């Protein structure tokens, strides 16, 4: 476990290859090459030492809690706490990727006799997991075809030249996007336009720039509260609700949004008022907004592409069906007449998996391309030229 990293081995092999190919009569060049390789080589296996320390601490924690009985009524509680602390230690130190650490309880709980592996596996992958997957697929499709950038431009270009309205435009667009794609992805989508605006400001506006970025960041977090797919913890809550209160019936997508959306909107308004009060209204210098810059960005996007039409239609239809699947007051919900066993995760997959089968605009028949406009069917996105709206390479990357 304490062996040197593979990069060190590769450097040593490269050094051997270099020295073997250097002519014998050119000793000066050979010495220079060896000196450069020695400078690039790591000083020691620091990662190996960290790994040994973490493993030793993990073994110590496990030994202590195996010898200590926290509660005689629950003899497995000590073992469960030990596994939780070891998992937290691995998460904090990141000696392995976080996704690998998350599987640690699946190995240790059955090994220590805390719970059966078959029972624990159901906790790792449940119906809400498919809801996360569907949200990930639709969010990735939005990002891949630049639908988020077009949406932000549409909102911001209508915000006017007052900086308060521009902040509201950025916060609202961030808030709406983060309801359907992850908070981190939302911020990455918003930042290019936000940075373009901040770079256009004159010197001396550093304090406002900090407040503006805080407002956008909080808007992404607040938007994630509003829908079950906004953040994974929302889906976990829906699953826990069905476990603790099975007689209460389904906690539907619309019910969750009905509870969370008003709270999310109030928080957004509160943050907006606080940001404007702290960074705009109390400022001595007025801040001008160059709307021409945003209109130029919007103009560079060109016309709405065929792929953007498909993804937008799919997302809007999916949102409507998510909201109307279960009963709402006197409305009985459409899945009662179609398939009562459907849940939000299954509905999401029904409308996101076809994106892997839907061809891009450049593969449409010529007469369809002429009808839509050939400039809408160029199928431009980051990465290799695609064949379908979504493909597995895009998911993996």
Secondary structure, DSSP 8 states (H G I E B T S, - for coil): -----HHHHHHHHHHHHHHHHS-TT-HHHHHHHHHHHHHHS-SS-HHHHHHHHHHHHHHHHHHHHHH--S-TT-TTHHHHHHHHHHHHHHHHHTSS-HHHHTTHHHHHHHHTTSS-HHHHHHHHS-HHHHHHHHHHHHHHHHHHTTHHHHHHHHHHTTS-SBHHHHHHHHHHHHHHHHTTS-HHHHHHHHHHHHHHHHHTS-TT-HHHHHHHHHHHHHHHHHHTTSSTTTSHHHHHHHHHHHHH-GGG----HHHHHHHHHHHHHHHHHHHHHHHHHHHTTT-SS--B--HHHHHHHHHHH-S--HHHHHHHHHHHHHHHHHHHSS-BTTB--THHHH-TT--HHHHHHHHHGGGGTSB-GGGS-HHHHHHH-GGGG----SSS--SBSS-HHHHH-
